[in-house]
Amino acid sequence: MFPLALYAVSAGVGGYFIWHAVNGERGMKTRVVNKAKIQALGAELGELRLERASLERRVGMLQTASVDRDLLDEEARLSLGRLHKNELVVLLPAPGGN
């Protein structure tokens, strides 16, 4: 009877560790999920870096000693919402949908 109980306990302990090795917090299934999250966040990071570079370029044009007049005019029209009565202005959305 004792050998049978010993086998049952050791099988239970082995099963416990195997289950946690596959399904646990640091198991094999979690590794796959985390790799997918890392790839998605890496793609988002690339998009955000491009957006930041674009914004830094636009801010750089406003901060130099000679301000880009077209950019200044566009920003003024957007923030004030004013036009001359004889003007026709077409404002396109910023790249990236913002």
C-alpha positions in Angstrom: 0.0 0.0 0.0 2.8 2.4 0.8 4.5 2.1 -2.6 1.1 2.9 -4.3 0.7 6.0 -2.1 4.2 7.1 -2.9 3.6 6.8 -6.6 0.3 8.7 -6.3 2.0 11.6 -4.3 4.9 11.8 -6.7 2.6 11.8 -9.7 0.5 14.5 -8.2 3.6 16.7 -7.4 5.0 16.0 -10.9 1.6 16.9 -12.5 1.5 20.1 -10.4 4.9 21.3 -11.7 4.2 20.3 -15.2 0.9 22.1 -15.2 2.5 25.3 -13.9 5.4 25.0 -16.4 2.8 25.1 -19.2 0.0 27.3 -17.8 1.6 29.2 -15.0 2.5 32.9 -14.7 5.9 32.2 -16.4 4.8 29.2 -18.4 5.1 28.4 -22.1 1.7 29.8 -23.0 2.4 33.1 -21.3 5.7 33.4 -23.2 3.8 33.2 -26.5 1.3 35.8 -25.4 4.0 38.1 -24.1 6.0 37.8 -27.4 2.8 38.9 -29.3 2.4 41.9 -27.0 6.0 42.8 -27.5 5.6 42.8 -31.3 2.4 44.9 -31.1 4.0 47.4 -28.8 7.1 47.6 -31.0 5.0 48.5 -34.0 3.2 51.1 -32.0 6.5 52.5 -30.8 7.7 52.8 -34.4 4.5 54.8 -35.3 4.9 57.0 -32.3 8.6 57.7 -33.2 7.5 58.8 -36.7 4.8 61.0 -35.2 7.3 62.6 -32.7 9.8 63.2 -35.5 7.1 65.0 -37.5 6.0 67.1 -34.6 9.6 68.0 -33.7 10.2 69.1 -37.3 7.1 71.3 -37.2 8.0 72.8 -33.9 11.6 73.3 -35.1 10.2 75.4 -38.0 8.3 77.6 -35.5 11.2 78.1 -33.2 14.0 79.2 -35.6 14.9 82.8 -36.1 13.1 82.8 -39.5 9.7 81.4 -39.0 8.1 79.5 -41.9 5.4 81.9 -43.0 3.2 79.2 -44.5 3.3 77.1 -41.3 2.6 80.2 -39.2 -0.4 81.2 -41.4 -1.8 77.6 -41.2 -1.5 77.5 -37.4 -3.1 80.9 -37.1 -6.0 79.9 -39.3 -6.5 76.7 -37.4 -6.4 78.2 -33.9 -8.4 81.4 -34.7 -10.8 80.0 -37.3 -10.7 83.2 -39.3 -10.5 83.9 -43.1 -10.7 86.8 -45.4 -14.1 86.9 -47.2 -12.4 86.4 -50.7 -10.1 83.6 -49.6 -10.6 79.9 -50.3 -8.6 77.7 -48.0 -8.6 73.9 -48.0 -7.2 72.4 -44.7 -6.1 68.8 -45.1 -5.9 66.5 -42.1 -2.5 66.0 -40.6 -0.6 62.8 -41.6 -1.6 59.9 -39.4 -5.2 61.0 -39.1 -4.7 63.6 -36.3 
